[in-house]
């Protein structure tokens, strides 16, 4: 049976994808350093999947940990989520982001090469596009990231492309995510950032639950309909299914189409998201306009035609689904994954 290594499997997107893999009967092992997640996530995935799997608490920056994994397990394919992910923070501490994201990835690719593993699905990002003149991004759009986070993702994409150029037998998909939101429909797993959230939706739901007084909206002078930034928001469940589709089609990955957008193909402004959440949850969201953040852009959304063509995938969930599932997660888990016993003991 194919053995899949999932790096960063306790993270937000990683956990939802890991659950989908288990539900689809894949044999998996996962590694996570728990820097922005919790072991409770692993317990809950096992509970939902009704299956056990091996979890290694470790860091891909530690070569010895990776070496032990590849010695112990007969890995066939890698799904690579592990990495730091804040655009604004990355511009403040660039060395940390290059070390974690790029050096960690190089360690992983080297270990794959040593062990004859040549299939990988990489968690990239729409931030590689920067702020393009045409805001609907195709995979062949100009790449000009403006945050260190985006630059680190593009560097990893380029490394993988160079590996494939030198070794055509490698099968690679770089999945460029747009903005993931929502949670598993059960409310058992979802997004639980540590400290103050630096992305919209967990901040919004924490305001809705009363954990924070108001939402901060970063800038209202962008070149958009209401002045707030517009993004292509995609349900995390759709993203997880996108990884299953990539895995199913990995043997068909060719040189010309290893980069694939995963989005819905439309954008919503921050204000539109607030109003949609209010309508779908019945909660009023107080907010304050504050200054723009470094690395943020006006608008970005995906051309999703390639994902349909080569993966047979498209997003199924609408914005109200995303809001309802995120709100259910927050209501059931007001303190995030600190509710340790509730689900596992049932």
GIBEL-V554097 format. One record per residue. N is the residue number from 1. RES is the residue in one letter. PHI is phi in whole degrees, -180 to 180 (NA if undefined). D_LAST is the distance of its C-alpha to the last C-alpha in Angstrom with 2 decimals. Layout:
# GIBEL-V554097
n=N res=RES phi=PHI d_last=D_LAST
n=N res=RES phi=PHI d_last=D_LAST
This chain:
# GIBEL-V554097
n=1 res=X phi=NA d_last=31.10
n=2 res=X phi=-59 d_last=31.42
n=3 res=X phi=-106 d_last=29.74
n=4 res=X phi=-110 d_last=28.96
n=5 res=X phi=-93 d_last=28.98
n=6 res=X phi=-110 d_last=27.19
n=7 res=X phi=-89 d_last=28.55
n=8 res=X phi=70 d_last=26.71
n=9 res=X phi=-74 d_last=23.45
n=10 res=X phi=-96 d_last=21.33
n=11 res=X phi=-77 d_last=23.49
n=12 res=X phi=-61 d_last=23.12
n=13 res=X phi=-75 d_last=24.80
n=14 res=X phi=-59 d_last=24.13
n=15 res=X phi=-67 d_last=20.32
n=16 res=X phi=-67 d_last=20.50
n=17 res=X phi=-70 d_last=23.11
n=18 res=X phi=-57 d_last=21.35
n=19 res=X phi=-62 d_last=18.40
n=20 res=X phi=-62 d_last=21.11
n=21 res=X phi=-63 d_last=22.86
n=22 res=X phi=-65 d_last=19.94
n=23 res=X phi=-66 d_last=19.29
n=24 res=X phi=-91 d_last=23.04
n=25 res=X phi=74 d_last=23.01
n=26 res=X phi=-75 d_last=24.99
n=27 res=X phi=-94 d_last=25.14
n=28 res=X phi=-128 d_last=24.55
n=29 res=X phi=-135 d_last=24.95
n=30 res=X phi=-133 d_last=24.68
n=31 res=X phi=-125 d_last=26.42
n=32 res=X phi=-155 d_last=25.94
n=33 res=X phi=-89 d_last=27.58
n=34 res=X phi=60 d_last=24.87
n=35 res=X phi=-71 d_last=27.81
n=36 res=X phi=-136 d_last=26.21
n=37 res=X phi=-155 d_last=22.55
n=38 res=X phi=-146 d_last=19.83
n=39 res=X phi=-63 d_last=18.12
n=40 res=X phi=-57 d_last=14.81
n=41 res=X phi=-59 d_last=15.84
n=42 res=X phi=-62 d_last=15.97
n=43 res=X phi=-59 d_last=12.47
n=44 res=X phi=-72 d_last=11.26
n=45 res=X phi=-63 d_last=13.84
n=46 res=X phi=-62 d_last=12.72
n=47 res=X phi=-63 d_last=9.15
n=48 res=X phi=-69 d_last=11.06
n=49 res=X phi=-80 d_last=13.83
n=50 res=X phi=55 d_last=12.12
n=51 res=X phi=-144 d_last=15.17
n=52 res=X phi=-96 d_last=16.53
n=53 res=X phi=-161 d_last=19.67
n=54 res=X phi=-86 d_last=22.09
n=55 res=X phi=-121 d_last=22.13
n=56 res=X phi=-115 d_last=25.30
n=57 res=X phi=-82 d_last=25.65
n=58 res=X phi=-172 d_last=29.25
n=59 res=X phi=-119 d_last=31.84
n=60 res=X phi=-70 d_last=33.96
n=61 res=X phi=-76 d_last=36.90
n=62 res=X phi=-97 d_last=36.71
n=63 res=X phi=-60 d_last=38.64
n=64 res=X phi=-66 d_last=37.80
n=65 res=X phi=-66 d_last=34.04
n=66 res=X phi=-63 d_last=34.80
n=67 res=X phi=-59 d_last=37.29
n=68 res=X phi=-63 d_last=34.82
n=69 res=X phi=-63 d_last=32.32
n=70 res=X phi=-71 d_last=35.10
n=71 res=X phi=-74 d_last=36.39
n=72 res=X phi=-74 d_last=33.10
n=73 res=X phi=-112 d_last=31.86
n=74 res=X phi=-87 d_last=34.01
n=75 res=X phi=-72 d_last=33.29
n=76 res=X phi=-108 d_last=34.63
n=77 res=X phi=-142 d_last=33.61
n=78 res=X phi=-119 d_last=32.53
n=79 res=X phi=-114 d_last=30.68
n=80 res=X phi=-111 d_last=31.78
n=81 res=X phi=-103 d_last=29.94
n=82 res=X phi=-57 d_last=30.56
n=83 res=X phi=160 d_last=32.86
n=84 res=X phi=-82 d_last=33.49
n=85 res=X phi=-138 d_last=33.60
n=86 res=X phi=-95 d_last=35.29
n=87 res=X phi=-62 d_last=38.70
n=88 res=X phi=-68 d_last=40.01
n=89 res=X phi=-64 d_last=38.93
n=90 res=X phi=-62 d_last=40.37
n=91 res=X phi=-74 d_last=43.81
n=92 res=X phi=-88 d_last=43.66
n=93 res=X phi=-132 d_last=42.62
n=94 res=X phi=-61 d_last=43.80
n=95 res=X phi=-61 d_last=44.14
n=96 res=X phi=-62 d_last=40.46
n=97 res=X phi=-72 d_last=39.58
n=98 res=X phi=-66 d_last=42.17
n=99 res=X phi=-66 d_last=41.07
n=100 res=X phi=-66 d_last=37.33
n=101 res=X phi=-81 d_last=37.67
n=102 res=X phi=-86 d_last=40.95
n=103 res=X phi=-64 d_last=41.42
n=104 res=X phi=-59 d_last=37.80
n=105 res=X phi=-66 d_last=38.27
n=106 res=X phi=-60 d_last=41.59
n=107 res=X phi=-58 d_last=40.01
n=108 res=X phi=-64 d_last=37.50
n=109 res=X phi=-64 d_last=40.27
n=110 res=X phi=-63 d_last=42.51
n=111 res=X phi=-68 d_last=39.93
n=112 res=X phi=-60 d_last=39.31
n=113 res=X phi=-61 d_last=43.08
n=114 res=X phi=-62 d_last=43.56
n=115 res=X phi=-106 d_last=41.06
n=116 res=X phi=69 d_last=42.24
n=117 res=X phi=-96 d_last=39.17
n=118 res=X phi=-130 d_last=40.56
n=119 res=X phi=-122 d_last=37.80
n=120 res=X phi=-147 d_last=36.07
n=121 res=X phi=-110 d_last=34.34
n=122 res=X phi=-105 d_last=34.98
n=123 res=X phi=-81 d_last=33.24
n=124 res=X phi=-95 d_last=36.37
n=125 res=X phi=-157 d_last=36.97
n=126 res=X phi=-67 d_last=39.17
n=127 res=X phi=-65 d_last=40.63
n=128 res=X phi=-65 d_last=42.99
n=129 res=X phi=-81 d_last=45.00
n=130 res=X phi=65 d_last=45.83
n=131 res=X phi=-120 d_last=47.52
n=132 res=X phi=-72 d_last=49.33
n=133 res=X phi=-64 d_last=52.16
n=134 res=X phi=-98 d_last=50.45
n=135 res=X phi=-78 d_last=46.96
n=136 res=X phi=-85 d_last=45.62
n=137 res=X phi=-93 d_last=45.02
n=138 res=X phi=-94 d_last=45.82
n=139 res=X phi=-62 d_last=45.01
n=140 res=X phi=-98 d_last=48.76
n=141 res=X phi=-65 d_last=49.08
n=142 res=X phi=-60 d_last=50.66
n=143 res=X phi=-105 d_last=48.27
n=144 res=X phi=-150 d_last=48.94
n=145 res=X phi=-61 d_last=45.88
n=146 res=X phi=-110 d_last=46.57
n=147 res=X phi=-112 d_last=43.74
n=148 res=X phi=-62 d_last=43.41
n=149 res=X phi=-56 d_last=39.87
n=150 res=X phi=-62 d_last=41.40
n=151 res=X phi=-64 d_last=44.22
n=152 res=X phi=-67 d_last=41.89
n=153 res=X phi=-65 d_last=40.11
n=154 res=X phi=-66 d_last=43.55
n=155 res=X phi=-58 d_last=44.76
n=156 res=X phi=-67 d_last=41.91
n=157 res=X phi=-56 d_last=42.64
n=158 res=X phi=-65 d_last=46.31
n=159 res=X phi=-61 d_last=45.58
n=160 res=X phi=-64 d_last=43.60
n=161 res=X phi=-64 d_last=46.43
n=162 res=X phi=-65 d_last=48.96
n=163 res=X phi=-61 d_last=47.03
n=164 res=X phi=-67 d_last=47.01
n=165 res=X phi=-61 d_last=50.72
n=166 res=X phi=-81 d_last=51.52
n=167 res=X phi=-134 d_last=49.15
n=168 res=X phi=-59 d_last=48.85
n=169 res=X phi=-72 d_last=46.46
n=170 res=X phi=-67 d_last=43.67
n=171 res=X phi=-119 d_last=41.29
n=172 res=X phi=-134 d_last=39.97
n=173 res=X phi=-125 d_last=38.26
n=174 res=X phi=-98 d_last=38.29
n=175 res=X phi=-93 d_last=35.91
n=176 res=X phi=-91 d_last=37.16
n=177 res=X phi=-75 d_last=34.32
n=178 res=X phi=-92 d_last=35.21
n=179 res=X phi=-102 d_last=32.87
n=180 res=X phi=-75 d_last=29.13
n=181 res=X phi=-142 d_last=27.00
n=182 res=X phi=89 d_last=23.86
n=183 res=X phi=-160 d_last=20.27
n=184 res=X phi=-61 d_last=17.80
n=185 res=X phi=-58 d_last=17.46
n=186 res=X phi=-70 d_last=13.66
n=187 res=X phi=79 d_last=14.38
n=188 res=X phi=-84 d_last=12.08
n=189 res=X phi=-126 d_last=15.29
n=190 res=X phi=-169 d_last=18.74
n=191 res=X phi=-95 d_last=21.85
n=192 res=X phi=-137 d_last=21.80
n=193 res=X phi=-68 d_last=25.39
n=194 res=X phi=-81 d_last=26.48
n=195 res=X phi=64 d_last=29.23
n=196 res=X phi=-78 d_last=30.92
n=197 res=X phi=-60 d_last=30.10
n=198 res=X phi=-109 d_last=33.21
n=199 res=X phi=-126 d_last=32.25
n=200 res=X phi=-60 d_last=32.11
n=201 res=X phi=-69 d_last=28.67
n=202 res=X phi=-63 d_last=26.44
n=203 res=X phi=-64 d_last=29.36
n=204 res=X phi=-61 d_last=29.50
n=205 res=X phi=-69 d_last=25.83
n=206 res=X phi=-70 d_last=26.07
n=207 res=X phi=-67 d_last=29.10
n=208 res=X phi=-61 d_last=27.37
n=209 res=X phi=-84 d_last=24.56
n=210 res=X phi=93 d_last=27.35
n=211 res=X phi=-77 d_last=26.84
n=212 res=X phi=-130 d_last=30.33
n=213 res=X phi=-72 d_last=33.38
n=214 res=X phi=-155 d_last=34.66
n=215 res=X phi=-87 d_last=34.59
n=216 res=X phi=-95 d_last=37.43
n=217 res=X phi=-103 d_last=39.19
n=218 res=X phi=-86 d_last=41.23
n=219 res=X phi=96 d_last=44.58
n=220 res=X phi=-135 d_last=46.07
n=221 res=X phi=-122 d_last=49.26
n=222 res=X phi=-72 d_last=48.06
n=223 res=X phi=-81 d_last=49.98
n=224 res=X phi=-137 d_last=47.51
n=225 res=X phi=-61 d_last=47.61
n=226 res=X phi=-120 d_last=46.25
n=227 res=X phi=87 d_last=46.90
n=228 res=X phi=-97 d_last=43.30
n=229 res=X phi=-61 d_last=42.08
n=230 res=X phi=-114 d_last=40.87
n=231 res=X phi=-137 d_last=38.29
n=232 res=X phi=-91 d_last=36.75
n=233 res=X phi=-93 d_last=33.04
n=234 res=X phi=-129 d_last=30.73
n=235 res=X phi=-65 d_last=27.04
n=236 res=X phi=-61 d_last=25.15
n=237 res=X phi=-67 d_last=23.72
n=238 res=X phi=-63 d_last=27.36
n=239 res=X phi=-62 d_last=28.18
n=240 res=X phi=-61 d_last=25.51
n=241 res=X phi=-64 d_last=26.97
n=242 res=X phi=-62 d_last=30.36
n=243 res=X phi=-70 d_last=29.56
n=244 res=X phi=-63 d_last=28.63
n=245 res=X phi=-64 d_last=31.96
n=246 res=X phi=-64 d_last=33.80
n=247 res=X phi=-63 d_last=32.44
n=248 res=X phi=-63 d_last=33.50
n=249 res=X phi=-105 d_last=36.95
n=250 res=X phi=-61 d_last=37.49
n=251 res=X phi=-70 d_last=40.19
n=252 res=X phi=-95 d_last=42.19
n=253 res=X phi=-63 d_last=42.25
n=254 res=X phi=-108 d_last=45.95
n=255 res=X phi=-55 d_last=47.91
n=256 res=X phi=-86 d_last=48.40
n=257 res=X phi=-139 d_last=44.87
n=258 res=X phi=-79 d_last=42.51
n=259 res=X phi=-99 d_last=41.80
n=260 res=X phi=-137 d_last=39.61
n=261 res=X phi=-75 d_last=38.56
n=262 res=X phi=-122 d_last=35.06
n=263 res=X phi=-156 d_last=35.23
n=264 res=X phi=-101 d_last=35.63
n=265 res=X phi=91 d_last=39.39
n=266 res=X phi=-146 d_last=39.68
n=267 res=X phi=-119 d_last=39.48
n=268 res=X phi=-128 d_last=38.36
n=269 res=X phi=-79 d_last=39.78
n=270 res=X phi=-59 d_last=37.78
n=271 res=X phi=-64 d_last=38.99
n=272 res=X phi=-62 d_last=38.01
n=273 res=X phi=-66 d_last=34.46
n=274 res=X phi=-58 d_last=34.32
n=275 res=X phi=-66 d_last=35.64
n=276 res=X phi=-64 d_last=33.26
n=277 res=X phi=-65 d_last=30.26
n=278 res=X phi=-59 d_last=31.71
n=279 res=X phi=-68 d_last=32.23
n=280 res=X phi=-81 d_last=28.80
n=281 res=X phi=-106 d_last=26.84
n=282 res=X phi=76 d_last=29.29
n=283 res=X phi=-107 d_last=29.55
n=284 res=X phi=-88 d_last=32.94
n=285 res=X phi=-112 d_last=33.26
n=286 res=X phi=-72 d_last=36.11
n=287 res=X phi=-145 d_last=37.72
n=288 res=X phi=-132 d_last=40.74
n=289 res=X phi=-80 d_last=42.97
n=290 res=X phi=-127 d_last=43.68
n=291 res=X phi=-67 d_last=45.59
n=292 res=X phi=-64 d_last=44.87
n=293 res=X phi=-100 d_last=43.04
n=294 res=X phi=-63 d_last=44.67
n=295 res=X phi=92 d_last=43.77
n=296 res=X phi=-85 d_last=42.72
n=297 res=X phi=-129 d_last=44.61
n=298 res=X phi=-71 d_last=45.51
n=299 res=X phi=-156 d_last=43.87
n=300 res=X phi=-156 d_last=42.36
n=301 res=X phi=-150 d_last=40.91
n=302 res=X phi=-96 d_last=40.63
n=303 res=X phi=-87 d_last=42.81
n=304 res=X phi=-107 d_last=40.20
n=305 res=X phi=-65 d_last=42.69
n=306 res=X phi=-69 d_last=42.44
n=307 res=X phi=-61 d_last=38.66
n=308 res=X phi=-65 d_last=39.24
n=309 res=X phi=-72 d_last=42.13
n=310 res=X phi=-100 d_last=40.94
n=311 res=X phi=-108 d_last=37.14
n=312 res=X phi=64 d_last=36.96
n=313 res=X phi=-123 d_last=34.46
n=314 res=X phi=-153 d_last=34.39
n=315 res=X phi=-67 d_last=31.97
n=316 res=X phi=-109 d_last=30.30
n=317 res=X phi=-88 d_last=28.57
n=318 res=X phi=-96 d_last=30.77
n=319 res=X phi=-64 d_last=30.94
n=320 res=X phi=-70 d_last=29.10
n=321 res=X phi=-58 d_last=26.13
n=322 res=X phi=-62 d_last=26.19
n=323 res=X phi=-65 d_last=26.40
n=324 res=X phi=-62 d_last=23.66
n=325 res=X phi=-70 d_last=21.10
n=326 res=X phi=-64 d_last=22.21
n=327 res=X phi=-70 d_last=22.01
n=328 res=X phi=-60 d_last=18.49
n=329 res=X phi=-57 d_last=17.38
n=330 res=X phi=-67 d_last=19.47
n=331 res=X phi=-64 d_last=18.33
n=332 res=X phi=-75 d_last=14.60
n=333 res=X phi=-136 d_last=15.67
n=334 res=X phi=-59 d_last=18.91
n=335 res=X phi=-109 d_last=19.14
n=336 res=X phi=66 d_last=18.09
n=337 res=X phi=-84 d_last=16.09
n=338 res=X phi=-75 d_last=16.55
n=339 res=X phi=-74 d_last=13.17
n=340 res=X phi=-79 d_last=11.80
n=341 res=X phi=-95 d_last=8.65
n=342 res=X phi=-51 d_last=6.99
n=343 res=X phi=-89 d_last=5.50
n=344 res=X phi=-69 d_last=5.64
n=345 res=X phi=-85 d_last=3.81
n=346 res=X phi=-73 d_last=0.00
